[in-house]
Amino acid sequence: MTSLPKVLVVIPCYNEEKRLPKTLFLDFASRESDYRFLFVDDGSRDHTLQLLESLRKERPDRFDVLKLEQNSGKAEAVRQGFLKGIQEGVPFIAFWDADLATPLGVLPSFLITLQARPAIEMVFGSRIKLMGHDIERREIRHYLGRIFATAVSFILKLNIYDTQCGAKMFRATETLRAMFGEKFHSKWIFDVELIARFTKVKKNIAPFNPGSSIYEMPLPVWHDIAGSKLCTLDFLKALIELGQIYFLYR
């Protein structure tokens, strides 16, 4: 790396050749110098890796690529990216969906929150359909999401609105290192397992209130992008994994 950025943004990618908006990444990189992107290719079978390498070739100061030899799932792709960022000593690490359902322009708001509020360790994007907010989400996914969020709040004993939005930023601490130290048990809802791990690590240090360390930021813009790999059946898988997380981390 030529210089250490404030934020490393991990972008997990699996067969994203037709969904990853290369121009938007380049435009953002030309305007913002505080962010470096690490694209983690999760064993893609299309031309995703070639696309990512072309980005790195155009702006090696802003884009890097980590290639996983075989498809291991989003959770492991994100974990490998975070381990690289922690090792490099970046102060803040984010992960962001490759299709930019959450626009890159929201990143600075996440960073400002973490810089202004030292007690906050994690900022989660939250897809709340409010007046003046441009949130476009398929109705079935919205209602299933509300059921799932209610179940998560009950299991984790936290009033959390949206755990599954693919836009999150973290303060790089020893707690974060512990959270990403081992592979996730969950394939579909590792975001929830992250919170469970965070709570467990913190409780081993001292009593604390997770609600004072996690900040949910209502997103100004979020659009459901066509081609998502999730389907309705995954909702049932997520509920099963939620039960597993409860027994693992209670």
N, C-alpha and C positions, 0 to 999 in steps of 0.2 A: 504494500500500500504506500502511496505517496504521502499521505497524511491521515491522521486519525479523525474520522468524522464524529459528530456528536451522536448520530443515530445510525445504526446498521439496520436496514430493513430487509428481513428475510422473506423471500417470495418462493413458497413451495410450488413446484411446477410438475404436472404429469399430463402429458399430451395436450399442451396448451398452445400448440402452433397456430391455431385459428382464433384463439380467444385472447391472447396476450397482446395488448395494444402498444406496440413498440414505440410509435411516435409519441404517445403520452408520457412514456418513461423518459425518452430523450428530452422532451420539452421541459419536464420537471427538473431533470438533472442539470439542464442548462441554466435554470433560474435559481436553484437552491443548492448551496454548497455544504450544508450541514448534514446531508444524507448520503449514505452509500448503500447500494443495493447488492444483496447476495441472493442470486437465483439458485435454488437447489433443485436440480433436475432429478426427479424421483424415478429414474429408469424409464423415461418416456420412450414410446415405440414409434412416434412420428418424427417430425423434424424440429421438435422443440429445442433440443440441444444446439442445433445449428443456429436457430434464431437467437438463443441466449448468447452464444459465442459471438454473433455479429454485434450484439449490443456491447459486449465487453471490448471487442475490437474498436468500436467507434469511440467509447468513453471508458478506457481502462481505469481512469481516476474515480469513476462513479459506479461502475458495474463490475461485479465479479461472479463467477459461476462455480458451484460445487456440484460435481456429478456423483450420484449414487449409482452403483453398478446394477442394482436390481430394484424393482418397485417395492418400497417398504411402507407406503402409506403416508398421508399428510403429517401425522403426528411425528413420525421419525424424521421426515424431511425437515420439519420445523426444528426439532430437537438438535439435529446435526448443525443446522445453521446457527442456532443460539450458542451451541458449544464453541463454534468457531469465533463468534462475536465476543463471548466471555473471555476466551483465550487471548484475543487481540486487545482486550482492555477498553472496548467501546463503552461509554457511560450509559447509553440507552440503546435498547434493542427492541425492534418491533417485528411483527409478522403481518403480512397484508396479502389478500387474495390476488392472484395473478390477473384476474379479469377486470380488476379495478371497479368492482361493484361499489366500493368506497373509493372515491377519487383521491389521488395523491395529494391534492390541495388541502386535505384535512389533516395531514401529518403534522404541520406546524402547530395546530391547536393542541394536539396530544403532547407535543414537546413542551409547549408553554405551560401546560398544566403541571407536568412533572417538575419543571424548573421552578415554578412559583410555589409549589406545595411539597416541601421535602418529605412530609409524612406519607404522601401517596407513592406507592411502589408499582401500581399497575393501572393503566388507563384502558378501558374497554369501550369500543364503539357500540352504541345502542341504537337499534333501528326502531325509533318511536315516531309514529306518524302524528306529528304536531302541525298546527297552523304555521305556514311559512317554511316548512321543511319538505323537501322533495324526496319522499320515501316511496319507491315503487316496488311492491313485493306481491307475489301471487297469493291470492286469498287463502288457499289451502295451506301454504307454507306458513302464512302468518298465524292462522288459528292453531295449527299443530305446534308452532313455536310457542304460543302462549300457554298451551297445555304443558309442554315440556319445561318451560321456564318456571311454571308453578311447581312442578315436581322437583326441579333443581333447588328452588328456594326452600322447599320442605326438607330435602335431604341434607343440604349444606347449612340449613338454618341461617340463610342470608336473604335479604330482600333484594334479589338481583333480577333485572328485567330481561336481559339478553346476554346469554353466555356464548352463543354460537356465531356471532358476527365475526367475520374474518379480518378484523382490523383491531389490533391490540399493540400497546407499547408498554415496555417494562423498564424499570430502573435496574441497571446491572449491579447486583449485590451478591454477597455470599449466599443469601437466601435463594436468589435466582439460580445460582450455580447448583445448589442442592435440589431445586425443583426439576432441573433438566439433567441431573446426573444419571438417572436410570431411564430405560425405555418405558414408555407409557403402556399400561395394560389395555387402555381403551383405544380402539381403532377409529370410532366415529365421533366421540365426544371428549377428546383429550383436553379441550378447553375447560371442561368441568373438572377433570382430574387435576389440571393445573391448580385450580382454586383449592381443591381438597389437599393437594400437596403443600400449597402455600400455608394453609391453615395449620396443618400438622407440624410443619417446620417451625412456624412461629410459636405454637403452643409449647414446643419443646424448649424454647428459649425463655419465654415469660408469657403471662396472660395478656391477651390483646384483643382488640376489636377489629375483625377483618374489614368491617364497613368503613373504618377510618383509613385503610391502606389501599382500598380498591375504589377507583372512580369510574363511574359509567358516564360517558359523554354522548348525549343525544346527537346523532349525526345530522348535518344539514342536508346531505344528499346521500342516497343509496338506491341503486337500481338493480333489480334482479336481472342478471345477464343470462341470455339463452345458452344452453349447452352445459348447465350444471350437471355434475356427476351424481348428485343426490337424488333419491326418489322417495316416494311415500313409505315404502317398505323399510327404509333406513330409520324412520321414526320409531318403529318397533324395536329395531336393533339398538337404537339409542336408549330406549327405556330399559332394555335388558342390561346394557352397560352401566346405566345409572345405578341400578341395584347392585351391580358388582363393585362400583366405586364406593357405595355406602358401606358395604361390608369390609372393603379393604382399608378404608381410612377413618372408620368411626372410632 
